[in-house]
Amino acid sequence: MDVNKLVNSGVAQIEPYVFGKPKEDIERKYNISDTVKMNSNENPWGVPVAALEQAEKMLPRSNVYPEASNRILREKVAGIFSVKPGNVFLGSGADEVIYYLAMGFLNDNDEIVIPGVTFPIYEIAAKIMRAKIITSSMDGFGIDLDDMLNKITERTKMLAVCNPNNPTGLALDKNEIYSFIDKVPSEVLIIMDEAYMEFADPGRFPDSIAKFKEGRENLFVIRTLSKAYGLAGFRVGYGVGDERIIEILNRIKLPFNISVVSQYAAYGAMNDKKFIKSTVENTIAGREALYSALESMGLSYLKSSTNFILIDVAYDCEVVTEALMKKGVIVRSAKNYGAPTSIRVTIGTKEQNSRFVRCLADVLKEIGGA
């Protein structure tokens, strides 16, 4: 059997997504222990107690399929944003929501406009559907919204905007976003991915869901509980948008796409405002402390609106990443994002951040003296 003759032509174009290396793999590879995982933008302060309590209650019911429409959690999200439950779609992480949007709305050779440096899942999902990827220019490391608008043609079906952007950490100002949304033709679907919005400056960050509620039917806003809410392992994300879009997504989603345990963990997490507030405050404090440390080392970095920082280490980032892993600090190489001398590091606890800074200083000294 020649698998290459059978494969979906869109899938044949895809470079596999590069996942953050697991802690266990690094410890086994280098025969080390007590590693610090700072490569996947997870919450270093754990899981909200309220989420764990709700999850534990539902464990005995894991022999029964979850309610297929995710009704209780949809109603919870709808209540938070004062929308109808029919305006809410739940996915196994934000990634699944992105996949279903591509499956539901992209046909062969339809165009999707994606910034030159951004989250790669948009491109992967679009290629599966054999859509044509149109790459918009970057303004330095920032997303150039004007160029995205200029790339729209009669074949454009979708735009994907990650705000704040991954892997840069940069956020677009609310006035820029509002102006952009108003200029996009109504027949083009705007995917506004706000996975890291909790860490951004609330005074500058757009209220995209309010913009949708004002009548922008082609605006679909995605958020996740993997970052600030500490539920990366539970896999819960959601989208808010027009009921007609949600109806299409419901046609194709897996019948029981979120486990009953995950649904109730998410419900509990959304009630734990104290945990979210603490996470955001600690993240911002850690971010500022890392800025100071990086400046004292003479390193360039991008001012972040997320729980990670993109740092130019001035050497081959693969070499630096490997050297840090050998010291038990796992960070992300940004080479795949077109930044060959940059690493992306998740903001951790005070102790984790200090260890990262010490090890990075040692690694750069070792490389520089080689």
C-alpha positions as CSV (number, residue, x, y, z in Angstrom):
1,M,0.0,0.0,0.0
2,D,1.3,3.4,-1.0
3,V,0.0,5.7,1.8
4,N,1.2,8.8,-0.2
5,K,-1.4,8.0,-2.8
6,L,-4.2,7.7,-0.2
7,V,-3.4,10.7,1.9
8,N,-5.5,13.9,1.9
9,S,-3.6,16.3,-0.3
10,G,-4.0,19.0,2.3
11,V,-2.5,16.9,5.0
12,A,0.4,16.0,2.8
13,Q,1.4,19.7,3.0
14,I,1.5,19.9,6.7
15,E,4.6,20.0,8.9
16,P,3.7,18.3,12.2
17,Y,3.0,20.7,15.1
18,V,6.0,21.0,17.4
19,F,4.9,20.3,20.9
20,G,6.6,21.6,24.0
21,K,9.0,18.8,25.2
22,P,7.5,16.8,28.2
23,K,9.4,17.0,31.5
24,E,9.6,13.2,31.7
25,D,11.3,12.9,28.3
26,I,14.0,15.5,29.2
27,E,14.7,13.9,32.5
28,R,15.1,10.5,30.9
29,K,17.2,11.8,28.0
30,Y,19.7,13.7,30.2
31,N,19.4,11.5,33.3
32,I,18.4,14.4,35.5
33,S,15.6,15.2,37.9
34,D,13.8,18.2,39.4
35,T,13.5,19.9,36.0
36,V,11.6,23.2,35.6
37,K,9.0,23.2,32.7
38,M,8.8,26.6,31.2
39,N,8.1,25.8,27.6
40,S,4.3,25.4,27.2
41,N,2.8,28.5,28.9
42,E,1.1,26.4,31.6
43,N,0.0,27.8,34.9
44,P,2.8,27.1,37.5
45,W,0.4,27.7,40.4
46,G,-1.5,24.6,39.7
47,V,-5.3,24.0,39.5
48,P,-8.0,26.0,41.3
49,V,-9.2,24.2,44.4
50,A,-12.8,24.7,43.2
51,A,-12.0,22.9,40.0
52,L,-10.5,20.0,41.8
53,E,-13.5,19.7,44.1
54,Q,-15.9,19.7,41.2
55,A,-13.8,17.2,39.2
56,E,-13.6,14.8,42.2
57,K,-17.4,14.9,42.6
58,M,-17.8,13.7,39.0
59,L,-15.2,10.9,39.0
60,P,-17.7,8.3,40.1
61,R,-20.0,9.2,37.2
62,S,-17.2,8.6,34.6
63,N,-18.9,5.4,33.5
64,V,-21.7,7.4,31.9
65,Y,-21.3,9.6,28.8
66,P,-21.3,13.4,29.5
67,E,-24.3,15.4,28.4
68,A,-23.5,15.9,24.7
69,S,-24.3,19.5,24.3
70,N,-22.2,20.6,27.3
71,R,-25.3,22.5,28.5
72,I,-24.3,23.4,32.0
73,L,-20.9,24.8,31.0
74,R,-22.4,26.6,28.0
75,E,-24.9,28.2,30.3
76,K,-22.2,29.3,32.6
77,V,-20.1,31.0,29.9
78,A,-23.3,32.6,28.5
79,G,-24.1,34.0,31.9
80,I,-20.6,35.5,32.3
81,F,-20.9,37.4,29.0
82,S,-24.6,38.0,28.9
83,V,-25.2,36.1,25.7
84,K,-27.5,33.2,24.8
85,P,-26.2,29.6,25.4
86,G,-26.7,29.2,21.7
87,N,-23.9,31.7,21.2
88,V,-21.4,29.5,23.0
89,F,-19.4,26.6,21.6
90,L,-17.3,24.3,23.8
91,G,-14.2,22.5,22.6
92,S,-11.5,20.2,23.9
93,G,-9.2,23.1,24.2
94,A,-9.2,26.2,21.9
95,D,-7.3,24.0,19.3
96,E,-10.4,21.9,18.7
97,V,-12.6,25.0,18.2
98,I,-10.1,26.2,15.5
99,Y,-10.2,22.8,13.8
100,Y,-14.0,22.8,13.7
101,L,-14.1,26.3,12.3
102,A,-11.8,25.3,9.5
103,M,-13.9,22.1,8.9
104,G,-17.1,24.0,8.9
105,F,-16.2,27.0,6.7
106,L,-13.2,26.3,4.5
107,N,-13.5,24.6,1.1
108,D,-10.8,23.7,-1.4
109,N,-8.9,26.8,-2.4
110,D,-10.8,29.1,-0.2
111,E,-8.4,31.7,1.2
112,I,-7.6,32.3,4.9
113,V,-5.4,35.2,5.8
114,I,-2.9,34.5,8.6
115,P,-0.1,36.7,10.0
116,G,3.4,35.7,9.1
117,V,4.4,34.9,12.7
118,T,1.6,33.4,14.8
119,F,0.1,30.3,16.3
120,P,0.6,27.5,13.8
121,I,-2.7,25.6,14.4
122,Y,-4.6,28.0,12.1
123,E,-2.4,27.0,9.2
124,I,-2.5,23.3,10.0
125,A,-6.3,23.3,10.3
126,A,-6.7,25.2,7.1
127,K,-4.4,23.0,5.1
128,I,-6.4,19.9,6.2
129,M,-9.3,21.5,4.4
130,R,-7.1,22.2,1.4
131,A,-7.6,25.9,1.8
132,K,-5.1,28.5,0.4
133,I,-3.0,30.1,3.1
134,I,-2.4,33.9,2.5
135,T,0.3,35.2,4.8
136,S,0.1,38.8,5.8
137,S,3.2,40.9,6.6
138,M,4.5,41.6,10.1
139,D,5.2,45.1,11.4
140,G,8.5,44.1,13.0
141,F,7.2,41.5,15.4
142,G,3.7,43.0,15.5
143,I,0.7,41.9,13.4
144,D,0.1,44.3,10.6
145,L,-3.7,44.6,10.5
146,D,-3.7,46.9,7.5
147,D,-1.8,44.3,5.5
148,M,-4.3,41.7,6.6
149,L,-7.1,43.9,5.2
150,N,-5.1,44.4,2.0
151,K,-4.8,40.7,1.5
152,I,-8.6,40.2,1.4
153,T,-10.0,39.0,-2.0
154,E,-13.2,37.7,-3.3
155,R,-11.9,34.2,-2.3
156,T,-11.2,35.1,1.3
157,K,-13.4,33.2,3.8
158,M,-11.5,33.7,7.0
159,L,-9.0,35.8,8.9
160,A,-7.2,34.6,12.0
161,V,-5.9,37.1,14.6
162,C,-4.2,35.9,17.7
163,N,-4.4,38.7,20.3
164,P,-2.2,38.7,22.3
165,N,-0.1,36.9,19.8
166,N,1.8,33.7,20.3
167,P,4.8,33.4,20.2
168,T,5.6,37.2,20.4
169,G,3.4,38.0,23.4
170,L,2.5,41.3,21.8
171,A,-1.1,42.7,22.1
172,L,-2.9,44.9,19.7
173,D,-4.6,48.0,21.1
174,K,-8.4,48.0,21.3
175,N,-8.8,50.9,19.0
176,E,-6.7,49.1,16.3
177,I,-8.9,46.0,16.7
178,Y,-12.2,47.8,16.6
179,S,-11.2,49.7,13.5
180,F,-10.0,46.5,11.9
181,I,-13.2,44.6,12.7
182,D,-15.3,47.4,11.2
183,K,-13.3,47.3,7.9
184,V,-13.6,43.6,7.3
185,P,-16.3,42.7,4.8
186,S,-19.3,41.0,6.5
187,E,-19.0,37.8,4.5
188,V,-15.4,37.2,5.8
189,L,-15.3,35.3,9.2
190,I,-12.9,36.9,11.7
191,I,-11.4,34.5,14.2
192,M,-10.2,36.4,17.2
193,D,-8.1,34.1,19.4
194,E,-7.8,35.6,22.9
195,A,-6.2,32.6,24.7
196,Y,-3.9,34.9,26.7
197,M,-6.2,37.9,27.2
198,E,-6.3,37.6,31.0
199,F,-2.7,38.7,31.2
200,A,-3.1,41.8,29.0
201,D,-3.6,45.4,30.1
202,P,-7.4,45.6,30.6
203,G,-7.3,49.3,29.8
204,R,-5.9,48.7,26.3
205,F,-7.4,45.3,25.5
206,P,-10.5,45.1,23.3
207,D,-13.8,43.8,24.5
208,S,-14.3,41.7,21.4
209,I,-17.3,39.9,22.8
210,A,-19.0,43.2,23.3
211,K,-18.2,44.0,19.7
212,F,-19.9,40.8,18.6
213,K,-23.0,41.7,20.7
214,E,-23.2,45.1,19.0
215,G,-24.0,43.2,15.8
216,R,-20.7,42.0,14.2
217,E,-22.1,38.6,13.2
218,N,-18.9,37.6,11.4
219,L,-16.8,37.9,14.6
220,F,-16.0,34.7,16.4
221,V,-14.1,35.0,19.7
222,I,-12.1,32.1,21.1
223,R,-10.8,31.8,24.7
224,T,-9.3,29.0,26.8
225,L,-9.1,27.7,30.3
226,S,-5.6,26.2,29.8
227,K,-3.6,29.3,30.8
228,A,-4.8,31.6,33.5
229,Y,-7.4,29.1,34.8
230,G,-4.8,26.3,35.1
231,L,-6.8,23.6,33.3
232,A,-4.3,22.7,30.5
233,G,-4.6,19.0,31.3
234,F,-8.4,19.1,31.4
235,R,-8.6,20.5,27.8
236,V,-11.4,23.1,27.8
237,G,-11.8,26.0,25.4
238,Y,-14.8,27.9,24.1
239,G,-15.9,30.2,21.4
240,V,-18.6,33.0,21.4
241,G,-20.3,33.9,18.2
242,D,-23.4,33.9,16.0
243,E,-25.9,31.1,16.6
244,R,-25.8,30.1,12.9
245,I,-22.0,29.6,13.2
246,I,-22.5,27.5,16.3
247,E,-25.1,25.4,14.6
248,I,-22.6,24.5,11.9
249,L,-20.0,23.6,14.4
250,N,-22.4,21.4,16.3
251,R,-23.1,19.4,13.2
252,I,-19.5,18.3,13.0
253,K,-18.2,18.2,16.5
254,L,-17.6,14.8,18.2
255,P,-20.7,13.9,20.2
256,F,-19.0,13.8,23.6
257,N,-16.0,16.0,23.0
258,I,-15.5,17.1,26.6
259,S,-15.4,14.6,29.5
260,V,-17.8,15.1,32.3
261,V,-14.9,15.6,34.7
262,S,-13.4,18.3,32.5
263,Q,-16.8,20.1,32.2
264,Y,-17.3,20.3,35.9
265,A,-13.6,21.2,36.6
266,A,-14.1,24.1,34.2
267,Y,-17.4,25.1,35.9
268,G,-15.5,25.2,39.3
269,A,-12.6,27.1,37.8
270,M,-14.8,29.8,36.5
271,N,-16.2,30.4,40.0
272,D,-12.8,30.8,41.5
273,K,-12.1,34.5,40.9
274,K,-9.5,34.6,43.7
275,F,-7.3,32.0,41.9
276,I,-7.5,33.9,38.6
277,K,-6.7,37.2,40.3
278,S,-3.7,35.7,42.1
279,T,-2.4,34.0,38.9
280,V,-2.6,37.3,36.9
281,E,-1.0,39.3,39.7
282,N,1.8,36.8,40.2
283,T,2.4,36.5,36.4
284,I,2.7,40.3,36.0
285,A,5.1,40.6,38.9
286,G,7.2,37.7,37.5
287,R,7.1,39.3,34.1
288,E,8.5,42.6,35.5
289,A,11.2,40.8,37.5
290,L,12.3,38.9,34.4
291,Y,12.4,42.1,32.4
292,S,14.8,43.6,35.0
293,A,17.0,40.5,35.0
294,L,17.2,40.3,31.2
295,E,18.1,44.0,31.0
296,S,20.9,43.5,33.5
297,M,22.2,40.7,31.3
298,G,22.0,43.0,28.2
299,L,19.5,40.8,26.4
300,S,16.7,42.1,24.1
301,Y,13.1,40.9,24.6
302,L,9.6,41.8,23.6
303,K,7.3,43.5,26.2
304,S,4.7,40.8,26.7
305,S,1.0,40.9,27.3
306,T,0.9,37.1,28.1
307,N,2.4,34.6,30.6
308,F,5.6,34.2,28.4
309,I,8.4,36.3,27.1
310,L,10.2,36.1,23.7
311,I,13.9,36.7,24.4
312,D,16.7,37.3,21.9
313,V,19.7,35.3,23.3
314,A,22.0,36.4,20.5
315,Y,23.1,32.8,19.8
316,D,21.6,29.9,17.9
317,C,18.4,29.3,19.9
318,E,18.6,25.5,19.4
319,V,22.0,25.5,21.1
320,V,20.8,27.6,24.0
321,T,17.6,25.6,24.4
322,E,19.6,22.3,24.5
323,A,22.1,23.7,27.0
324,L,19.3,24.9,29.3
325,M,17.6,21.5,29.1
326,K,20.8,19.8,30.2
327,K,20.6,22.0,33.3
328,G,17.0,21.1,33.9
329,V,15.3,24.2,32.6
330,I,13.0,23.5,29.6
331,V,12.2,26.5,27.4
332,R,11.0,26.8,23.8
333,S,13.1,27.4,20.7
334,A,11.6,30.1,18.5
335,K,13.4,28.8,15.4
336,N,10.2,27.4,13.9
337,Y,8.7,30.9,14.2
338,G,11.4,32.5,12.1
339,A,13.4,33.8,15.1
340,P,16.6,31.8,15.0
341,T,18.3,33.5,18.0
342,S,15.2,33.7,20.3
343,I,13.7,31.5,23.0
344,R,10.2,31.6,24.4
345,V,10.0,31.2,28.2
346,T,6.9,30.8,30.3
347,I,6.8,33.0,33.4
348,G,7.0,30.7,36.4
349,T,7.1,31.0,40.2
350,K,9.6,33.3,41.7
351,E,11.9,30.3,42.3
352,Q,11.5,29.0,38.8
353,N,12.2,32.4,37.3
354,S,15.4,32.8,39.4
355,R,16.6,29.4,38.4
356,F,16.0,30.2,34.7
357,V,17.9,33.4,35.0
358,R,20.9,31.8,36.7
359,C,21.0,28.9,34.2
360,L,20.6,31.2,31.2
361,A,23.5,33.4,32.4
362,D,25.7,30.3,32.8
363,V,24.8,28.9,29.4
364,L,25.5,32.2,27.6
365,K,28.8,32.5,29.4
366,E,29.7,28.9,28.4
367,I,28.7,29.5,24.8
368,G,30.4,32.9,24.6
369,G,33.6,31.4,26.0
370,A,33.6,28.4,23.7
